[in-house]
Amino acid sequence: MVEPKSKVESIREWVVDHKLRTVGCLWLSGIAGSIAYNWSQPGMKTSVKIIHARLHAQALTLAALAGAAAVEYYDHRNRTKPDPYAKFLPVDGYSRKE
């Protein structure tokens, strides 16, 4: 009997399958949040606010990429299912024309 997956497990599987989409969404939310925060700070020039937002989003993106790398490493180390890329490779190997 198969137990239903928990919410955390299903989210983890989605993140594993969509790593770049996850990093892109984190970058977009990071830059939007940082712009919103910086706009609430009076006394800063607009160019400084934009530069700060970009730097915050860049730091968040680097952290997300490091997290994605850690997830990829963990999945390769503890792989319980067959190779996910096997469906893209030919079964009979590469054939040569002579």
C-alpha positions in Angstrom: 0.0 0.0 0.0 1.4 3.4 -1.0 1.2 6.2 1.5 0.1 9.6 0.2 2.8 12.2 -0.2 3.0 15.0 2.3 2.8 18.6 1.2 6.5 19.1 1.8 7.5 16.0 -0.2 5.3 17.1 -3.2 6.8 20.6 -3.1 10.3 19.1 -2.9 9.6 16.9 -5.9 8.3 19.9 -7.9 11.4 21.9 -7.0 13.7 19.1 -8.0 11.9 18.8 -11.4 11.8 22.6 -12.0 15.1 23.9 -10.6 15.6 26.8 -13.1 11.9 27.9 -12.8 12.3 27.9 -9.0 15.5 30.0 -9.2 13.8 32.4 -11.7 10.8 32.8 -9.4 13.0 33.5 -6.4 14.9 36.1 -8.4 11.7 37.8 -9.5 10.2 37.8 -6.0 13.5 39.0 -4.5 13.8 42.0 -6.8 10.1 42.9 -6.4 10.4 42.6 -2.6 13.6 44.6 -2.5 12.2 47.3 -4.7 9.1 47.5 -2.5 11.3 47.8 0.6 13.7 50.3 -0.9 10.8 52.5 -2.1 9.6 52.8 1.5 13.0 54.2 2.6 13.0 58.0 2.2 16.2 59.9 1.5 17.6 57.6 -1.2 18.0 58.5 -4.8 16.0 56.3 -7.3 19.2 55.0 -8.9 20.5 53.8 -5.5 17.2 52.1 -4.8 17.4 50.2 -8.0 21.0 49.2 -7.5 20.2 48.0 -4.0 17.3 46.0 -5.3 19.5 44.4 -7.9 22.2 43.5 -5.4 19.6 41.9 -3.0 18.1 39.9 -5.8 21.5 38.8 -7.0 22.4 37.6 -3.5 19.1 35.7 -3.3 19.7 34.1 -6.7 23.2 32.9 -5.7 21.7 31.4 -2.5 19.0 29.7 -4.6 21.5 28.3 -7.1 23.6 27.0 -4.2 20.4 25.4 -2.8 19.6 23.9 -6.2 23.1 22.5 -6.4 22.8 20.9 -2.9 19.4 19.4 -3.9 20.9 18.0 -7.1 23.9 16.6 -5.2 21.6 15.0 -2.6 19.3 13.5 -5.3 22.3 12.0 -7.2 23.7 10.6 -4.1 20.5 9.0 -2.8 18.9 8.2 -6.1 16.0 5.7 -5.7 14.5 5.9 -9.1 16.0 5.2 -12.5 17.9 7.8 -14.4 15.6 10.7 -15.3 17.5 11.4 -18.5 17.2 7.9 -19.9 14.0 8.8 -21.8 16.1 11.3 -23.9 18.8 8.8 -24.8 18.4 6.1 -27.5 18.0 2.6 -26.1 20.3 0.8 -28.5 23.1 3.3 -28.1 24.6 5.4 -30.8 24.5 3.7 -34.2 27.3 4.3 -36.7 26.9 4.5 -40.4 29.7 2.8 -42.2 
